[in-house]
């Protein structure tokens, strides 16, 4: 047990050190790349470069101190992180000297670009329809698993968690395999009928609904198990139909669990990236969602692209919260 505890502690230390190295090397590589493109290392580039070197020196001091002194890891890691914060604050304080000559563009006009507006409209539309699908199928599958006994019930209960266990990239590739226009099992027939799934909004909705479906089911099932079937049986014995029993007995009893599942499903749908990237293609003004917009603008240079990327990410997080 002691050996496992020490092993875990050193593994934690190594992971912290590697993350600090990654944080240091990212701005360093950006500074050197900018220097190679522009022919010289600008003032802001030098600030980023020396700040990165400060990160690396701090990590090396913490690592050698741990090895030489043999003391606990947390004080040294805390000291290294403090040095990193000081280096970052130095860069942030000195950077405005360069940016003062070129003020950042206003936030309003940047966010009113057609690509940004379309990306958020598509994201909200896909999330809305995905939540509707998840609510209907989530409640139905939950009732099926709790109220009925049938062959394959355990298998279905296990398959419900499949979207959470499989990578979203794999989910997207599976949807392309089934609904792809050229090689998909059903895509050719659907496109002949005038319905395109892959590289179209229906594919985005389908992928988003698939990855977030278990969030509704796993919130409704425990509530159904807790309330039991006594009230439903009493309503049926008094002559109520199945629809009346569900609307007046079951639905009011599970409303809070269902609401919580819907909220989780909405947050998951807004932030879905992997599966949507595969099935949509990320074409601007056609199939580019807000998460794909953040990725595209973050990988591009320029203050305006950075503003769009970070602001779009912040808006998505705000909506999800």
N, C-alpha and C positions, 0 to 999 in steps of 0.2 A: 504493500500500500504506500509506504514511504517512497519507494522507487518510482511508482507511478505518479505520486504527487510531485516529486522533483522533475520527472520527465515532462509533465504537463507545464510546470512553471518555466522550464527552459524553452519548451516549445512556444509558450506565450511570448517570452522575451525575443526569440528569433523572429516570430511573426511581427512583433512591434518594430524591430530593427529593419526588417525587409520593407514594411510599409513606410517607414521614415525615409529609407533609401529611395523608394518609388516617388515619394513626395518631393524629394530633392532632385532627382534626375529628370523629372518631367519639365519643370521650368528651365533647367539647364539645357536640355535638348532643344526647347523652343528658342532660347536665347541664341544658341549656336546656329540653329537653322536660320533665324532671322539675320544673323551676321553674315552667313554665307549668301543669302539672297540679296542683301543690301550692299555687301562688300566691306562693311565695317561693323563693329560692335557699338551700337548706340548707347547713350547714357542709360536709358531704361534697361537695355539688354545687359549692361554691366551690373546694374543693380540686381537683376534677376540671377545673373551668374554668381555673384558673390553671395547672394542670399542662399543659393543652392549649396555652395561650398560650405557655408555656415551650417546648413542642415547636416551635411555629411560629416563634418568635423565633430558636431555634437553627438552623432550616432557612434562614431569611432571612439570618442572619449568614454561614452557610456559602456560600450562593449568591452574595451580594454580594462576599464575600471572594475567591471563585473568579474572578469577573468582573473585579474591580479589580486584584488582585495577579497574576493569570495563572499561579499555581503549580499543582502537581499536585492532583488532586481528592481523593485518598485521605486525606491528613492532615486536610483540612477536613471531609470526610464523617465521619471517625472522631471528630473533635471534636464535630460536631453530634450524633452518636449517643451520645457520652458525656454531653452535656447532657441528651439525652432520657432516658437511664438515671437521671441525677440527679433529674430532674423526676418520673419514675415512682416512684423510691424515696421521694421526699418525699410523694407521694400515698399510697403504701402505708403509710408510717410514721404519717401523720396520720389515715388512715381509721379505725383501730380506736377512736378517741375517740367516733365516732358509733355504731359497732357494739357498743361495750361495754354500752350500755344495752339492746341487743336481741341476745342471743347467737344464733348460727346454730343451726338445728336439728341434731340428731344425725344422723350419716350413715346408720346402720343402718336406722332407721324410714323414712327417705326412700327408700332403695333397695329397701325391701320393699314399696313400693306396687304394687298389682296391675298398673298400666300399665307400670311399669318391668320387672317380672318377665316379663310377657307379651312385651314388645318384645325382650328378650334371648332368650327361648325361641324366638320366631319367627325371629330373626336366626340363631341357632345351627342351627336346623332347616333353614332355607333354605340356609345355607352348607354344611351337611353334604351335603344332596342335590345341590346344585350341584357340589360336589367329586366326588361319586360319578358324576354324569353326565359331567363333564369328564374324569374318569379313563378311563371306558369309551370315550367317543367320541374323546378325545384320543389314546389308544393306537391305536385302530382307524384313525383318519385318518392318523396318523403312519406306520403300517405300509403303508397304501394309497399314500401319497405316495412312500415310500422304496423299497418292495419291488416295486411294480407300475408298468407303463407303460400308459397308456390315453389316449384322446382327452379333452381338457379337464383334463389333470393340472396344467398351469401355471395355468389359470384357478382351479382349486380351491386351489392353493397360494397364489395371491394373495388369494382370498376368505377364507382363514383369518385374515388380519390385518385384516379389515374391522372387527371389534369394537373394535380398538385405534385405528383411524383415524376412526371415526364417533363423534360425541358420544353419551354415554349417553342424553341426552334424546331424540335421534333414534331410538335403539334402542327406547326405551320407546314412542314414538309409532308406530313400525313394528309393534310387537307389538300395540298397541291396534287398529291398522288391520286386522291379520290376525285377531286373536282377540277383538275387541270384541263384546259381546253384541248390540248393536243394528245396527251398521253394519259389523262385521267380516266378512271373507270366510268364516271358519270358525267364528266365535264363536256365531252363531245355532244352527247345527247341533249344536255341542258342548253348548250349554246345554240344548237340547231333549233331548239324551242324558243330561243330569244332571251335566255337567262344566263348571264355570265356571273360566275362566282369568284374565281380567282382573278386578281388584279382589278377588283371592283368593290364597291361598298358592301355588297352582300357577303363577300369573303371576309372582310374586316369584322363585320358583325358576327359572323359564324365563329371566327377564331376567338374573338373577345368573349363571346358567350361560353365557349367551350372551356376556356381556362379559368373562368370565374364561377362556373356552375356549382362546384362543391361547396362554395362558401355559403350559399343559401341552404342547401340540403343539410349540411352539418349543423346549422343553427336551428332548423325546424324540427329535425328528428328528435333531439332530446326533449323538446317541449311536448311533442305528440306522445312520447313515452311517459312523460310525467303526468299529463292530464288524464290518461287512460281512455276508456271507451264507455264508461257508465252514462255520462250525459248524452252521448250520441245514441246509445241504445234506448235511453228513455225517450228521446225525441222521435226515434223511428217507431217506437211502440205506440206513441201518441198520434201517429199518422203523418209525420213529416216526411217529405221526400228526401232523397240523398242530397239534392242541391240545397234544399232548405236547411237540412242539418248542417251542411258545410258552411253555409252563409251565416247562420245564426248561432251555431255552437262551436264548430271547429275553428273557423277563421278568427272570431274574436279572442279565442283562447291562445292562438299562436301568433297574434298580431305583433307582439314585441319581439319575439324571436325572428319572425319574418322580416320585420323592419331592420333589425340588426344585420341579418343576412343580406338584405338589399343594400344597406349602406356599405358593407364590406365588398359586395359585388360591384357597386358603382366605383368605389375607390380603386379596386383592381382593374376594372375596365378602363378607367381614365389613364392609368399608368402602364397598360400593356404595351410591350415593345417587340419582343422576339417573334411571336407568332404573327403579329400584324405586319412586321417588316417582310416576312416571307411571302405572305399571301397578297400583300398590297403592291409591292414594288416601289412604294415611296415616290410616286410621280407627283410633282407639285401641281396644285390646282385640280388634281384628279383623285389620287389615293394617298396623299400625304397627311397623316394625322399629326397631332401636336407633338407626340413623342418623337416621331421621325423628323419633324421640323427642328426640334431641339438638337438631335444628333447631327443633322446636316449643317446647321448654323454654327454649332460648337466646333466642328472640324474645319470651318473656314476662318480666314483671317479677317480682321477689321473690327472696329469698336461696335459698329451697328449690328453685325452678326452676333457678337458676344452679348449685346444687350437683348437681342431677340431670344437667344438661347436661354439665358439665365432668367429672363422675365417670364418666358413661356413655362419653364420648369417651375418657377415659383407660383404661377397662376394655377397650374395643374395640382401642385401640392396643396394650395389654398382651397381649391374646390374639393379635393379629396378629404381634407380635414373638416 
